[in-house]
Amino acid sequence: MTDVAAPAKRIVDEAIGSLCTAAVVRVERRGAVDTYAAGTLCPDPSAGPDAPCTAASLFDLASLTKLATTALVLSFVREQQLELDMPFRELVPDFRGGNKDRVTLRQVLTHTAGLAWWKSFWKEASTPDEVVWLAAREPLAQDIGEFRYSDLGYIMLTAGVARVAGEPFRSVMRERVLDVVEARTCEFGPRPAQECAATEEDTEWRRKRLRGEVHDENAYAMGGVSGHAGLFGTAA
């Protein structure tokens, strides 16, 4: 290990056992690159065999998926297939009623669309399309233009982007974003459990320690593929 990652290494070592069981940090500074891994992937034998965490270990990237989705949307904007200030209902036709007609794609991307931050759609939906439909039919929770972090817009973008691309969201994400940045290990779940760090205990629905499947319940109800969560990847 070089000195580049020394401060981060100390933080990671202190976190293992108290905040998490596994962690990987990658530090790049002035051309120097260093990666450090600590802990083990899953001390709980009920979720599969344990193994040391390495730089190649996979983690649930959770809401970092939204960054990839934003890049994906912007690729269509660059090609003039979408416009940032277009009405969002043109992308997701079920998003209508009340003040929703005033909401733009830009506002959805920047969390200023007036959407609720999260809802338990997984309790009602039985298909990915139903999750999107429920998100689209959800009333606005606050004034348009005010910032409020929200999953709902990115859930709807799963269907909206697929509609524009004419192909599944997973495929277009791979072609337009992940392959472009050479994120070869980054992919939607489920992933092989033995390669993944366990995330948390699901005590409400799946009732097990989660490993290799997305934690977010709405994303899981969408088959692990959504614009708001679902990607797995390594620190590299």
N, C-alpha and C positions, 0 to 999 in steps of 0.2 A: 504494500500500500504506500502511495506517495503522501506527502504532506497535504496535498490538495483536499483530501477527504478526512483529515484528522479531526477537525471540529465536529463534523457530521457523525463520524464514527462514535465519538463519545456520547452524543445524544442518542444514537440508535442503541448502543449498549445499555444505557440507562433505562430505555423504554422497554427492552425485552424483559418479559416476566411480569411487568407491572401494567403497561399499556397495551402490549401486543405480544404475540408469540414469535412473529417473524417480521423482518423488515429488510428492505434493500434501498440503498441510497446511491445515486450516481451524481458525481460532481464534475463539472467542466469549468475550467478557469484558465484563461489565457493560453489556450491550446492544450493544456494538460487535462486528461480525463482519468477518473478513478471511480471504481464501483466497489461497494462494500456490502456484504450480506451478513445477517446475524439471525440467530434463533433457529427454530424448527417449524416445519410447515403445519403440523397438526398433532399436538400432544395427546389429543383425545382419540383413542383407538377406534371409537365407534364411527369415525369419519374416514377410516382408512389408515394405512401405515404411515408412520411419521418418517421424516427425512430432513436432513439439514437444508436450510434455506440457502439458495445460491443466486447468482446474478441471472440465471435462466429461469428462476421460479416465476410462476404466473400469479397475478393478483387481480381481483375484481376491481376494475378501474372506476366503477360507479359513475358519478356525475361528470367525471372527466370525459365520458362519452359525448357530453354536450359540446365540448370543444371540437371534436371530430365532426359532429353533425353541423356545427356552424361552418366549418371549413367546406363541408359538402354542399351546403346551401349556397355559399359564396362562389363555388365553382360554377353553379348554374347562373348566378348573377353575372359573373364574368362573361359567360357565353350569351348573355341577354335572353336567357330562357325564363328568368325570374327577375323581378325588380324589388329592391328593398322596400320601397314605399307602396307596393301593390297591396290591395286589400287581402288580408289573410284568408278570407272566405273563398277567394278565387283558387287558392291552393287546397283548402279543406272545405268543401261545399257544405258540410254539416255544421260548420261553425257560423251560426247565424242567429239573428234575433236580438232585440234590444240594441245596445250600443256596439255590438260585435262588428257591425258593418264598418265601423270606424277604425278597427284594429288593423295595423299593417304588419307585414312580415318583419320589418325592422324592429317593431315594438315587441314582437314575440321573441326574436333573437336576443334582445337586450333586456328582457324581463320587465318591460314597461307596458304590457298589454292589458293589465288589470286582472290577470288570471290568478286563481287560487294557487297556493304554493304546491299542494299535494292533496290527493284524495284517494280513498281506498277503493279504486275501481275494480280491483281484483276480487273483491267480495261479491260483485254482481256479474262480472264478465266471464264468458266461457270461451271466447276466442280473442285473438289480437285485434280484429276489427271492432269488436264490441268495446274493448278498452279505449280505442281511439274515438269511437262514437260517443261514449260516456264523457270523455274529456271535452269533446266538441260541444256537447249539450250542456255542460256545466256553466251556470251563470257567472258573469264577471264578479270578482270579489272586491274590487276597489276601482278607483278612478283610472281611466286610461291615461298613461303618461307617468304615473307614479311607479317607482321601482319596487318590485317585490319578486324575489327569486321564485321561480316556478318550474315544475316538471311538466305541467300540462301542455304548454306549447310545443315542447320537444317530443312529447308523446305523439301529438298530432302530426308533427313533421315526419314521423316515420311513414305515415300513409301519404302525406303530401309529396314528399320527395319521390317515393316509389311511383306515384301517379305521373309525375313529370318525366321521370326517367324511363318509365315503361318497363321496369324490371324490379325485382325484390330489393328492399332496402339494404339487406346484407350484401348483396352483390354490388350495388352501386357504391356503397361505402368502401368496399375493397378496391374497386377499380379507380375511383376518383380521389380517394384520400389515403388509405392505408398502403396501397402499392406505390403511390406517388412518393410518399415519405419513407418508403422501404421499411415499414413497420410489419415485418414478416411474422412476428410472433403475436401480433395484436389481432384479435378476432373475437367475435361474439361467442358466448357460451352456448351449451355447456362445454367445458373443457375437461381433459383427463384429470380426475381428482388427484392422482399421485403427483401431478406437476404443479398443483395449486396450493397456495396458502389458504387455510380455513379463515373465514371472515368473522362470522358471529353465530350465535345460537338463535334459530328461529323457533320461538316458543308459541307462536300464534297460529301458523298455517302448516308449514312442513314439519315442524317439531323435531328438528335435528340440527346438528352443527353443519353449516353450509360450507361446501368445498367444491369448487369447480362449477357452481351454478350461481347465477346472479342473486345478490341479496335482495335488491329492490323488488317488492312484491308485484307491482304493476308490470315491470319489465319481465319478471318470471311468467306472469300470466300472458305475456305476448311472445312466449316461446324463447325468452332470453334475448330477443332482438328488438331494440327500441332506440329512438333518438336521444333519450334522456339517460339511459343506463344500459349496461349489458356487455360492454367490451371488457375483455381480459387482456393483460399484457405484462411485459417485464419492464424493469426500470430502464433498460437499454432501448 
